[in-house]
């Protein structure tokens, strides 16, 4: 499930936290990393579990309208396509999914106001009107609808951000990635695939004994960065004229240290890939100047380490 970009991001957050706290041990940092990785998959399960509550809310509205003293013709004969969608039934009856969802003690019951707001938004959209107008009923059609819901209704929702923040400190910034996997799961359902809990790391989803372990990668990355932090941060400070003392604990510093640690510790990863990955992270967690700063300094310091024999790549074109 987790690719190396998000693993680098998680290692970065843990290392940055350890630098700020100044009293985190390596074992504590690794434990925090493991929890953070597991939390992304938990969020995927939690968001997949919103299908049934939305469906039940739609059915409740239909029942309430029918129970009116003088319902309209439309209320007496409602379009039940969404309320009877096959996706909700599939997930409700999936023993494995329900077991995982309940084991995590997940529930949407206390967030009825948020669910109502989401359903109101969905029912106001053109894609929903087109879905309801079609006489075709199939699991594939229902999956297609919920894919649109995942793509359009949850990202940038302040209410959802608050819900997720209250439920887990590790869910910050993981929503978009988890929603992507929800959509991939729906695509599989539409093809007739059954649900199973995703392997935590993408390397575990690939066949072949030559596939490098993503778990080993991220743990080694954090260990190397943790161990070499003082040495590499001193290199950064010495290389920048007028480096302000308060920036010694900045995100830029942590990203550059991690880039240097990765370049030195992973001989098969091209230097260009390493630099690009930390530049990408700097776009979201640094300042407007971070991108060029991280890019330029990483390039210069990695070359310096290479000249000193501390960075060596196994293969042509990796430097």
C-alpha positions as CSV (number, residue, x, y, z in Angstrom):
1,X,0.0,0.0,0.0
2,X,2.6,2.6,1.1
3,X,5.0,3.7,-1.6
4,X,8.5,5.1,-1.0
5,X,7.4,8.7,-1.4
6,X,5.0,8.5,1.4
7,X,7.5,6.4,3.4
8,X,10.1,9.2,3.0
9,X,7.5,11.7,4.2
10,X,6.7,9.6,7.3
11,X,10.4,9.2,8.1
12,X,10.8,13.0,7.7
13,X,8.0,13.7,10.1
14,X,9.4,11.4,12.7
15,X,12.9,12.7,12.4
16,X,11.7,16.3,12.6
17,X,9.7,15.5,15.7
18,X,12.8,13.9,17.3
19,X,14.9,17.0,16.5
20,X,12.3,19.3,18.1
21,X,11.9,17.1,21.2
22,X,15.6,16.5,21.6
23,X,15.0,13.5,23.8
24,X,13.6,10.8,21.5
25,X,15.5,7.6,21.3
26,X,16.0,5.7,18.1
27,X,13.8,2.9,19.4
28,X,11.0,5.4,20.1
29,X,11.4,7.0,16.7
30,X,11.1,3.6,15.0
31,X,8.1,2.7,17.0
32,X,6.5,6.1,16.1
33,X,7.3,5.3,12.4
34,X,5.6,1.9,12.6
35,X,2.5,3.5,14.1
36,X,2.4,6.2,11.5
37,X,2.6,3.6,8.6
38,X,-0.1,1.4,10.1
39,X,-2.3,4.5,10.6
40,X,-2.5,5.2,6.9
41,X,-4.0,1.8,6.2
42,X,-6.4,2.3,9.1
43,X,-7.6,5.5,7.6
44,X,-8.2,3.7,4.3
45,X,-10.4,1.2,6.2
46,X,-12.2,3.9,8.0
47,X,-13.0,5.9,4.9
48,X,-14.1,2.7,3.0
49,X,-16.5,2.2,5.9
50,X,-18.4,5.4,5.2
51,X,-20.3,3.8,2.3
52,X,-22.8,2.0,4.5
53,X,-23.6,5.0,6.8
54,X,-24.3,7.2,3.8
55,X,-26.5,4.5,2.3
56,X,-28.5,4.1,5.5
57,X,-29.0,7.8,5.8
58,X,-30.4,7.9,2.3
59,X,-32.8,5.1,3.2
60,X,-33.8,6.9,6.4
61,X,-34.7,10.0,4.4
62,X,-36.9,7.9,2.1
63,X,-38.7,6.3,5.0
64,X,-39.2,9.7,6.7
65,X,-40.7,11.1,3.5
66,X,-43.1,8.2,3.1
67,X,-44.2,8.6,6.7
68,X,-45.4,12.2,6.2
69,X,-49.1,12.9,6.7
70,X,-49.5,13.8,3.1
71,X,-46.5,12.7,1.0
72,X,-46.1,13.7,-2.6
73,X,-46.3,11.3,-5.4
74,X,-42.5,11.3,-5.6
75,X,-42.2,10.6,-1.9
76,X,-44.7,7.7,-2.1
77,X,-42.7,6.2,-5.0
78,X,-39.1,7.3,-4.5
79,X,-36.1,6.4,-6.6
80,X,-34.3,3.9,-4.3
81,X,-31.3,3.3,-6.5
82,X,-28.8,4.9,-4.2
83,X,-30.4,3.6,-1.0
84,X,-30.2,0.1,-2.4
85,X,-26.8,0.3,-3.9
86,X,-24.9,-3.0,-4.2
87,X,-21.6,-1.6,-2.8
88,X,-23.0,-1.0,0.7
89,X,-24.5,-4.5,0.7
90,X,-21.2,-6.0,-0.4
91,X,-19.3,-4.3,2.4
92,X,-21.9,-5.0,5.0
93,X,-21.8,-8.7,4.2
94,X,-18.0,-9.0,3.8
95,X,-16.9,-10.9,6.9
96,X,-13.3,-9.9,6.6
97,X,-14.0,-6.2,6.2
98,X,-16.5,-6.1,9.0
99,X,-14.0,-8.0,11.3
100,X,-11.2,-5.4,10.6
101,X,-13.5,-2.4,10.9
102,X,-14.9,-3.6,14.3
103,X,-11.6,-4.7,15.6
104,X,-10.3,-1.2,15.1
105,X,-13.5,0.0,17.0
106,X,-14.3,2.3,14.1
107,X,-17.7,4.0,13.7
108,X,-19.3,6.9,11.9
109,X,-22.4,6.9,14.3
110,X,-21.3,10.1,16.2
111,X,-20.8,12.1,13.0
112,X,-24.4,12.2,11.7
113,X,-24.1,16.0,11.0
114,X,-21.1,15.5,8.8
115,X,-22.8,12.5,7.0
116,X,-25.9,14.6,6.4
117,X,-23.8,17.4,4.9
118,X,-21.9,15.0,2.7
119,X,-25.2,13.4,1.4
120,X,-26.7,16.8,0.8
121,X,-23.7,17.7,-1.3
122,X,-23.7,14.5,-3.2
123,X,-27.4,14.7,-4.0
124,X,-26.9,18.3,-5.3
125,X,-24.3,17.2,-7.9
126,X,-24.9,16.5,-11.6
127,X,-23.0,13.2,-11.4
128,X,-25.5,12.0,-8.8
129,X,-28.5,13.1,-10.9
130,X,-27.1,11.2,-13.9
131,X,-26.6,8.1,-11.8
132,X,-30.2,8.2,-10.4
133,X,-31.6,8.9,-13.9
134,X,-30.0,5.8,-15.3
135,X,-32.2,2.6,-15.1
136,X,-29.1,0.5,-15.1
137,X,-28.3,-1.1,-11.7
138,X,-25.1,-2.9,-11.1
139,X,-22.2,-3.0,-8.7
140,X,-20.0,-1.4,-11.3
141,X,-22.3,1.6,-11.6
142,X,-22.4,1.9,-7.8
143,X,-18.6,1.7,-7.5
144,X,-18.3,4.4,-10.2
145,X,-20.6,6.7,-8.2
146,X,-18.8,6.2,-5.0
147,X,-15.5,6.8,-6.8
148,X,-16.8,10.3,-7.7
149,X,-17.8,10.8,-4.0
150,X,-14.4,9.9,-2.8
151,X,-12.7,12.1,-5.4
152,X,-14.9,15.2,-4.9
153,X,-16.5,15.2,-1.4
154,X,-13.8,14.6,1.2
155,X,-10.6,16.4,0.2
156,X,-10.4,20.0,1.6
157,X,-13.3,19.3,4.0
158,X,-12.6,21.2,7.3
159,X,-15.2,19.1,9.1
160,X,-13.6,15.8,8.0
161,X,-10.1,17.1,8.8
162,X,-11.3,17.9,12.4
163,X,-12.9,14.4,12.7
164,X,-9.7,12.7,11.6
165,X,-7.5,14.8,13.8
166,X,-9.6,14.0,16.8
167,X,-9.4,10.3,16.0
168,X,-5.7,9.9,15.3
169,X,-2.6,12.1,15.5
170,X,-1.2,10.1,12.6
171,X,-4.0,10.8,10.1
172,X,-2.8,14.3,9.4
173,X,-2.0,14.6,5.7
174,X,-2.8,11.0,4.8
175,X,-6.4,11.5,3.6
176,X,-5.7,11.9,-0.1
177,X,-3.5,8.9,-0.3
178,X,-6.0,6.7,1.6
179,X,-8.8,7.9,-0.7
180,X,-6.8,6.9,-3.7
181,X,-6.7,3.3,-2.4
182,X,-10.4,3.4,-1.6
183,X,-10.9,4.2,-5.3
184,X,-8.6,1.4,-6.3
185,X,-10.5,-1.0,-4.2
186,X,-13.8,0.1,-5.8
187,X,-12.3,-0.5,-9.2
188,X,-11.4,-4.0,-8.1
189,X,-14.9,-4.6,-6.8
190,X,-16.3,-3.6,-10.2
191,X,-14.2,-6.3,-11.8
192,X,-15.5,-8.9,-9.4
193,X,-12.6,-8.9,-7.0
194,X,-13.2,-9.6,-3.3
195,X,-11.9,-7.4,-0.4
196,X,-8.9,-8.3,1.6
197,X,-6.7,-6.1,3.8
198,X,-4.0,-4.5,1.8
199,X,-0.4,-5.3,2.5
200,X,1.1,-2.4,4.4
201,X,4.0,-1.9,2.0
202,X,3.9,-1.9,-1.8
203,X,6.9,-4.2,-2.0
204,X,4.7,-6.8,-0.3
205,X,2.3,-6.5,-3.2
206,X,4.9,-7.4,-5.8
207,X,5.9,-10.8,-6.9
208,X,9.5,-11.9,-7.0
209,X,12.3,-12.6,-4.6
210,X,14.4,-9.7,-6.0
211,X,11.9,-7.0,-4.8
212,X,13.5,-4.8,-2.2
213,X,11.7,-4.5,1.1
214,X,10.0,-1.1,1.6
215,X,9.9,-1.8,5.4
216,X,13.6,-2.4,5.5
217,X,14.1,0.8,3.3
218,X,12.2,3.2,5.6
219,X,13.6,1.8,8.8
220,X,17.2,2.0,7.5
221,X,16.5,5.5,6.2
222,X,15.3,6.7,9.6
223,X,18.2,4.9,11.4
224,X,20.8,6.4,9.1
225,X,19.3,9.9,9.3
226,X,19.0,9.6,13.1
227,X,22.6,8.4,13.6
228,X,24.2,11.0,11.2
229,X,22.1,14.0,12.1
230,X,24.7,15.9,14.0
231,X,27.4,15.3,11.4
232,X,25.3,16.2,8.4
233,X,23.6,19.2,10.0
234,X,27.1,20.5,10.8
235,X,28.0,20.1,7.2
236,X,24.9,22.1,6.2
237,X,25.6,24.9,8.6
238,X,29.3,25.2,7.5
239,X,28.2,25.3,3.8
240,X,25.8,28.2,4.1
241,X,27.0,31.7,4.7
242,X,24.9,33.6,7.2
243,X,23.0,30.5,8.3
244,X,20.6,31.7,11.1
245,X,20.7,29.7,14.3
246,X,16.9,29.3,14.5
247,X,17.0,27.5,11.2
248,X,19.1,24.7,12.5
249,X,15.8,23.0,13.4
250,X,13.9,23.9,10.3
251,X,12.3,21.5,7.9
252,X,14.9,22.4,5.3
253,X,17.7,21.1,7.6
254,X,15.9,17.8,8.3
255,X,15.2,17.2,4.6
256,X,18.8,17.9,3.6
257,X,20.1,15.6,6.3
258,X,17.7,12.8,5.2
259,X,18.8,13.3,1.6
260,X,22.5,13.0,2.5
261,X,21.7,9.9,4.6
262,X,19.8,8.3,1.8
263,X,22.6,9.0,-0.7
264,X,25.2,7.5,1.5
265,X,23.1,4.5,2.7
266,X,21.5,3.2,-0.5
267,X,24.0,2.5,-3.3
268,X,21.3,1.5,-5.8
269,X,19.1,4.6,-5.6
270,X,20.1,7.3,-8.2
271,X,21.2,10.6,-6.7
272,X,18.7,12.4,-9.0
273,X,15.9,10.4,-7.5
274,X,17.0,11.1,-4.0
275,X,17.2,14.9,-4.6
276,X,13.9,15.0,-6.4
277,X,12.1,13.2,-3.6
278,X,13.2,15.7,-0.9
279,X,12.6,18.7,-3.1
280,X,9.0,17.5,-3.6
281,X,8.5,17.2,0.2
282,X,10.0,20.7,0.6
283,X,7.3,22.1,-1.6
284,X,4.7,21.2,1.0
285,X,6.6,21.5,4.3
286,X,9.1,24.2,3.7
287,X,9.1,27.9,2.7
288,X,8.7,29.4,-0.8
289,X,12.5,29.3,-1.0
290,X,12.9,25.7,0.2
291,X,12.7,24.1,-3.1
292,X,15.8,25.8,-4.6
293,X,17.6,25.7,-1.3
294,X,17.2,22.0,-0.7
295,X,17.9,21.2,-4.4
296,X,21.1,23.2,-4.6
297,X,22.6,22.2,-1.2
298,X,21.8,18.5,-1.6
299,X,23.4,18.4,-5.0
300,X,26.5,20.1,-3.7
301,X,26.9,18.2,-0.5
302,X,26.2,14.8,-2.0
303,X,29.0,15.5,-4.5
304,X,31.3,16.5,-1.6
305,X,30.5,13.2,0.1
306,X,31.1,11.3,-3.1
307,X,34.5,13.0,-3.5
308,X,35.4,11.9,0.0
309,X,34.3,8.3,-0.8
310,X,31.3,8.4,1.5
311,X,28.8,8.1,-1.3
312,X,29.3,5.3,-3.8
313,X,26.7,4.0,-6.3
314,X,26.5,0.5,-7.6
315,X,26.0,1.0,-11.3
316,X,26.5,3.6,-14.1
317,X,24.4,6.8,-14.2
318,X,23.4,6.7,-10.5
319,X,25.5,9.7,-9.5
